[in-house]
Amino acid sequence: LASAALGTMGENGEVNFEELDANLPDGFEGNNGDYTSKAGNEFNVDRNGNIKKSDYKPASELFDANAEKLSAINSKKDEDFTTDGKLHIGDFINYDAGTWTADEISSIKTGTKDSEVIANKSNTELPTKAFQFGGFAAGDSRNGSAKPKNDNYNYIKDKNGEIITGWRLFDIDENSIILISAGCPEDFFVPDKSDYNNKGGYISEYILSGNENSYASSLSYTKRNWENYVNGTQHADSANPITKKDLDDWYSKYTGINNSDTFTRGTFQKIYKTRYENLIDNYSFYWLASAANHATFSAVCNVYPSEDGSVFYNWAVPYGIRILVTLPSNTMLTKSGEKTVANIANDSNRSDKPYTYNVWNIK
């Protein structure tokens, strides 16, 4: 297995798992770095060609919710969270949501019934029409990031300056693991506040989340189907964009603030200069799939990385979408490495040091 893995290394010095899977030695089966021998022994191959015997455990067994609260984290040294074998909020999970095809993108038709718009099919241009998705193209990975609305806020980076992609642990309870996209795989255009009788925010909420309300339902609008992000072979059973309620509930659980409202800047900024900062604020504008009433119109909530970071409301712009994917809490995981997220340079409001997180493979 070792020689086969080394034989697939490309110029970047990393194992090509697709090539390795197609050329496994006799007596081995598996894929994407996880392999089983004829004798029943399980092995993991990392991107650098290192091989170790796998030690899979249920996610629920690896996780301690009480230890993940900010009060507990802040009382410990950073290294306590980088070298252990425990599962932590913010850890990276090697989940694969697949790659876009032209036909899949063409099937994304959302908006007003019988006048739906198709995703713009471009990773160099932002969507421009009401209720249109875009910023990604055929061949792009759903594990990656779409074109950012503002190039000054173009996602968190690793220590080499590369955009962080993939999936991270957002939450876990007795039934489910919830992963969040590290970046924004898609963009979405919310119409101007004066369009659609000032109810574009409620319509956008329905299209994004499927939440019917007084202003938007299946009778008048076509909502988005997020099944493309569900990889059943890795045990996923659902996918949806993150909502403001999701974020509020997460804050209540992990920051210790009861009935959190992330519209309150002090509440939202509770995660700044902690290990959770780069999980929640991925340094790119993204929508929370929830309408926000303000004055006489409705807008949509969004995470706003500038102005010290906040949850705000907006309209008539294309911001990113972050996806939550749900898997069973008994999903088997094994640690395969670590990943470092760099600090945001020259920004005194954010963490001034890099943070390292565990990386886990799914069985």
C-alpha positions as CSV (number, residue, x, y, z in Angstrom):
1,L,0.0,0.0,0.0
2,A,2.9,2.4,0.8
3,S,4.6,2.0,-2.5
4,A,1.2,2.3,-4.4
5,A,0.5,5.6,-2.5
6,L,4.0,7.0,-3.2
7,G,3.6,6.1,-6.9
8,T,0.5,8.4,-7.2
9,M,2.2,11.5,-5.9
10,G,2.0,14.5,-8.3
11,E,4.2,17.5,-8.7
12,N,2.6,19.1,-5.6
13,G,3.9,16.2,-3.5
14,E,0.5,15.0,-2.5
15,V,-1.2,11.6,-3.0
16,N,-3.8,11.4,-5.8
17,F,-6.5,9.4,-4.1
18,E,-8.5,8.9,-7.3
19,E,-5.4,7.3,-8.9
20,L,-4.6,5.3,-5.8
21,D,-8.2,4.0,-5.6
22,A,-8.0,2.7,-9.2
23,N,-4.6,1.0,-8.6
24,L,-4.9,-0.6,-5.1
25,P,-2.6,-3.6,-4.5
26,D,-4.2,-7.0,-4.4
27,G,-5.9,-7.7,-1.1
28,F,-6.9,-4.1,-0.4
29,E,-10.2,-2.3,-0.9
30,G,-11.5,1.2,0.0
31,N,-11.3,4.7,-1.3
32,N,-10.3,8.3,-0.5
33,G,-7.5,7.4,1.9
34,D,-9.3,4.7,3.9
35,Y,-8.5,1.1,3.0
36,T,-9.1,-2.4,4.4
37,S,-6.8,-5.4,3.9
38,K,-8.0,-8.9,3.2
39,A,-7.2,-9.7,6.9
40,G,-9.6,-7.0,8.0
41,N,-7.1,-4.4,9.1
42,E,-8.0,-0.8,8.4
43,F,-5.4,1.8,7.2
44,N,-5.4,5.5,6.6
45,V,-3.2,7.2,3.9
46,D,-2.8,10.9,4.2
47,R,-2.0,13.4,1.5
48,N,1.7,13.1,2.2
49,G,1.7,9.3,1.7
50,N,1.9,8.5,5.5
51,I,0.1,5.4,6.5
52,K,-1.2,4.4,9.9
53,K,-3.6,1.8,11.2
54,S,-7.0,3.4,11.4
55,D,-8.8,3.8,14.7
56,Y,-12.3,4.8,14.0
57,K,-14.7,5.8,16.8
58,P,-18.2,7.2,16.8
59,A,-18.3,11.0,16.7
60,S,-20.5,11.1,19.8
61,E,-17.8,9.2,21.7
62,L,-15.0,11.6,20.6
63,F,-16.9,14.8,21.6
64,D,-17.4,16.5,24.9
65,A,-19.9,19.4,24.6
66,N,-19.1,20.8,28.0
67,A,-15.4,21.1,27.1
68,E,-16.4,23.0,24.0
69,K,-18.0,26.0,25.8
70,L,-15.9,29.2,25.5
71,S,-15.5,29.4,29.3
72,A,-13.8,26.0,29.3
73,I,-11.7,26.7,26.2
74,N,-10.5,30.0,27.5
75,S,-9.3,28.3,30.7
76,K,-7.0,26.0,28.7
77,K,-3.8,26.4,26.7
78,D,-4.2,26.4,22.9
79,E,-2.0,23.3,22.5
80,D,-4.6,21.3,24.5
81,F,-6.8,21.5,21.4
82,T,-4.3,20.8,18.7
83,T,-2.6,17.5,19.5
84,D,-5.3,15.5,21.2
85,G,-7.5,12.8,19.9
86,K,-10.8,14.5,20.7
87,L,-13.3,15.9,18.3
88,H,-13.7,19.7,18.6
89,I,-16.0,22.4,17.2
90,G,-14.2,23.9,14.2
91,D,-12.3,20.7,13.4
92,F,-12.1,19.8,9.7
93,I,-14.0,16.7,8.5
94,N,-13.1,15.2,5.1
95,Y,-16.6,15.2,3.7
96,D,-17.0,15.3,-0.1
97,A,-20.0,17.1,-1.5
98,G,-18.9,16.4,-5.1
99,T,-18.3,18.4,-8.2
100,W,-20.7,20.5,-10.3
101,T,-21.7,19.4,-13.8
102,A,-23.2,21.7,-16.4
103,D,-26.6,19.8,-16.2
104,E,-26.7,20.1,-12.4
105,I,-26.2,23.9,-12.6
106,S,-28.8,24.2,-15.4
107,S,-31.3,22.4,-13.2
108,I,-31.1,25.2,-10.5
109,K,-34.2,27.2,-11.3
110,T,-35.6,29.4,-8.6
111,G,-37.8,32.4,-8.1
112,T,-41.3,33.4,-9.3
113,K,-43.3,30.4,-10.6
114,D,-43.1,30.1,-14.4
115,S,-40.5,32.9,-14.5
116,E,-37.6,31.2,-12.7
117,V,-34.0,32.2,-13.1
118,I,-31.2,29.7,-13.7
119,A,-27.9,29.9,-11.9
120,N,-25.4,32.1,-13.8
121,K,-22.9,29.2,-14.5
122,S,-19.9,31.5,-13.9
123,N,-17.1,31.5,-11.3
124,T,-15.8,34.9,-12.5
125,E,-19.1,36.8,-12.4
126,L,-21.6,37.3,-9.6
127,P,-25.4,36.6,-10.0
128,T,-27.3,39.7,-10.9
129,K,-31.0,38.8,-11.0
130,A,-33.5,38.5,-8.2
131,F,-33.3,35.1,-6.5
132,Q,-30.5,33.9,-8.7
133,F,-27.7,31.6,-7.5
134,G,-24.2,31.7,-9.0
135,G,-20.5,32.4,-8.6
136,F,-19.6,28.8,-9.5
137,A,-19.2,26.8,-12.7
138,A,-19.2,23.3,-14.1
139,G,-16.1,21.5,-12.8
140,D,-16.0,23.5,-9.5
141,S,-16.1,21.5,-6.3
142,R,-19.0,22.0,-3.9
143,N,-16.4,21.8,-1.2
144,G,-14.9,25.0,-2.4
145,S,-15.8,28.7,-2.4
146,A,-17.7,30.8,-5.0
147,K,-16.5,34.2,-6.2
148,P,-16.7,36.6,-3.2
149,K,-18.8,39.8,-3.4
150,N,-15.8,41.8,-2.2
151,D,-12.2,40.8,-3.0
152,N,-11.0,42.5,0.2
153,Y,-13.0,39.9,2.1
154,N,-12.1,36.7,0.2
155,Y,-12.2,34.0,2.9
156,I,-9.9,32.8,5.6
157,K,-6.6,31.3,4.6
158,D,-4.1,28.6,5.6
159,K,-0.5,29.4,6.6
160,N,0.5,29.3,2.9
161,G,-2.1,32.0,2.0
162,E,-4.5,29.5,0.3
163,I,-8.2,29.8,0.8
164,I,-9.5,27.4,3.4
165,T,-12.1,25.0,1.8
166,G,-13.9,21.8,2.9
167,W,-16.1,21.1,5.8
168,R,-15.9,21.8,9.6
169,L,-17.7,20.6,12.6
170,F,-20.4,23.1,13.5
171,D,-22.4,21.2,16.1
172,I,-23.2,17.8,17.4
173,D,-26.0,16.5,19.6
174,E,-27.3,13.1,20.6
175,N,-28.7,12.4,17.1
176,S,-26.6,14.3,14.6
177,I,-23.3,15.8,13.5
178,I,-23.7,19.1,11.7
179,L,-21.0,20.2,9.3
180,I,-20.6,23.7,7.9
181,S,-18.9,24.6,4.7
182,A,-15.6,26.4,5.5
183,G,-16.2,28.8,2.6
184,C,-19.3,29.8,0.6
185,P,-19.8,27.3,-2.2
186,E,-22.5,29.6,-3.8
187,D,-23.7,33.2,-4.1
188,F,-27.3,34.3,-4.0
189,F,-28.8,37.6,-5.1
190,V,-31.5,39.2,-2.9
191,P,-33.7,41.7,-4.7
192,D,-33.9,45.4,-3.9
193,K,-36.0,46.4,-0.8
194,S,-38.5,48.2,-3.1
195,D,-39.2,45.2,-5.3
196,Y,-41.8,42.5,-4.7
197,N,-43.9,44.8,-2.6
198,N,-41.1,45.2,-0.1
199,K,-41.3,41.5,0.8
200,G,-38.2,40.2,-1.1
201,G,-36.6,39.1,2.2
202,Y,-39.5,36.8,3.0
203,I,-39.4,35.4,-0.5
204,S,-35.7,34.9,-0.3
205,E,-36.1,33.1,3.0
206,Y,-38.5,30.7,1.4
207,I,-36.3,30.1,-1.6
208,L,-33.3,29.4,0.6
209,S,-34.7,27.5,3.5
210,G,-38.2,26.3,2.3
211,N,-39.8,28.1,5.2
212,E,-43.3,29.1,4.0
213,N,-44.7,32.4,5.3
214,S,-47.5,34.8,4.6
215,Y,-45.6,36.2,1.6
216,A,-44.0,33.2,0.0
217,S,-45.1,29.6,-0.6
218,S,-44.9,26.9,-3.2
219,L,-48.0,28.3,-4.9
220,S,-46.1,31.4,-6.1
221,Y,-42.3,30.6,-5.8
222,T,-39.9,27.8,-6.5
223,K,-37.5,27.1,-3.7
224,R,-34.0,25.7,-3.9
225,N,-33.3,21.9,-3.6
226,W,-30.0,21.3,-1.7
227,E,-29.8,17.6,-2.4
228,N,-26.6,18.0,-4.5
229,Y,-24.7,18.5,-1.2
230,V,-25.9,15.2,0.3
231,N,-23.3,12.4,0.0
232,G,-25.1,9.3,1.1
233,T,-22.0,7.2,0.9
234,Q,-20.6,9.3,3.7
235,H,-23.9,9.0,5.7
236,A,-25.2,12.5,5.0
237,D,-29.0,12.7,5.2
238,S,-29.8,16.4,4.6
239,A,-28.3,19.8,3.6
240,N,-29.6,23.4,4.0
241,P,-28.2,26.9,4.2
242,I,-27.4,28.2,7.7
243,T,-30.2,30.4,9.2
244,K,-30.0,33.1,11.8
245,K,-31.8,30.7,14.2
246,D,-29.0,28.1,13.6
247,L,-26.5,30.7,14.5
248,D,-28.4,32.0,17.6
249,D,-28.9,28.5,18.9
250,W,-25.2,27.8,18.4
251,Y,-24.2,30.9,20.3
252,S,-26.6,29.9,23.2
253,K,-25.0,26.5,23.4
254,Y,-21.3,27.3,23.1
255,T,-20.9,30.9,24.4
256,G,-23.0,30.6,27.5
257,I,-25.4,33.5,26.5
258,N,-29.0,32.4,27.0
259,N,-31.4,33.1,24.2
260,S,-28.6,34.6,22.1
261,D,-29.5,37.2,19.5
262,T,-26.6,37.6,17.1
263,F,-28.1,40.9,15.9
264,T,-26.5,42.2,19.0
265,R,-22.9,43.1,18.0
266,G,-21.5,42.3,21.5
267,T,-23.1,38.9,21.3
268,F,-21.8,38.2,17.8
269,Q,-18.3,39.3,18.7
270,K,-18.2,36.9,21.6
271,I,-16.2,34.5,19.4
272,Y,-13.6,37.1,18.3
273,K,-10.0,36.3,19.3
274,T,-11.0,32.7,20.2
275,R,-10.7,29.5,18.3
276,Y,-14.3,29.9,17.1
277,E,-13.7,33.2,15.3
278,N,-12.7,31.8,11.9
279,L,-15.4,29.2,12.1
280,I,-18.3,31.7,12.3
281,D,-16.7,34.7,10.5
282,N,-15.0,33.1,7.5
283,Y,-14.0,36.5,6.2
284,S,-16.6,36.7,3.5
285,F,-20.1,38.2,3.4
286,Y,-22.7,35.4,3.6
287,W,-26.5,35.3,4.0
288,L,-28.3,33.8,6.9
289,A,-31.4,32.2,5.3
290,S,-33.8,34.3,7.5
291,A,-35.8,37.4,6.7
292,A,-35.2,40.5,8.8
293,N,-37.9,43.1,9.3
294,H,-36.7,46.7,9.3
295,A,-38.9,49.7,9.0
296,T,-41.4,49.1,6.2
297,F,-39.4,46.5,4.2
298,S,-37.9,43.1,4.7
299,A,-34.3,42.3,4.1
300,V,-32.2,39.2,4.7
301,C,-29.8,38.7,7.6
302,N,-26.1,38.3,6.7
303,V,-22.8,38.0,8.4
304,Y,-20.8,41.1,7.8
305,P,-17.0,40.7,8.2
306,S,-16.1,44.4,7.9
307,E,-17.0,47.0,10.6
308,D,-15.5,44.8,13.3
309,G,-17.8,41.9,12.3
310,S,-21.5,41.7,12.9
311,V,-24.8,40.2,11.8
312,F,-26.6,42.8,9.7
313,Y,-29.3,43.0,7.1
314,N,-29.1,43.8,3.4
315,W,-30.6,43.6,0.0
316,A,-29.8,44.1,-3.8
317,V,-26.5,42.3,-3.4
318,P,-25.1,38.8,-4.1
319,Y,-23.5,37.4,-0.9
320,G,-22.4,33.9,-0.3
321,I,-24.3,30.9,1.0
322,R,-22.8,28.6,3.7
323,I,-24.2,25.0,3.8
324,L,-25.0,22.9,6.8
325,V,-24.8,19.1,6.2
326,T,-26.2,16.6,8.7
327,L,-24.9,13.2,9.5
328,P,-25.8,10.7,12.2
329,S,-24.0,11.2,15.5
330,N,-22.7,7.6,15.4
331,T,-20.7,8.3,12.2
332,M,-17.3,6.7,12.6
333,L,-14.3,9.1,12.5
334,T,-10.5,8.8,12.7
335,K,-8.0,11.6,13.0
336,S,-5.9,11.9,9.9
337,G,-3.9,15.1,10.5
338,E,-4.1,18.8,11.5
339,K,-4.8,22.0,9.7
340,T,-3.8,25.5,10.6
341,V,-5.9,28.6,9.9
342,A,-3.8,31.8,9.7
343,N,-4.7,35.0,11.4
344,I,-6.1,37.9,9.4
345,A,-3.1,40.1,8.8
346,N,-3.3,43.8,9.8
347,D,-6.7,43.6,11.4
348,S,-6.5,44.4,15.1
349,N,-10.1,43.4,15.7
350,R,-9.3,39.8,14.9
351,S,-7.2,37.1,16.3
352,D,-3.5,37.9,16.1
353,K,-2.3,34.3,16.0
354,P,-3.0,31.2,13.9
355,Y,-5.1,28.3,15.3
356,T,-4.6,24.6,14.5
357,Y,-7.5,22.1,14.3
358,N,-7.8,18.3,14.0
359,V,-8.7,16.8,10.6
360,W,-10.9,13.7,10.5
361,N,-11.7,11.0,8.0
362,I,-15.2,9.5,7.7
363,K,-15.6,5.7,7.6
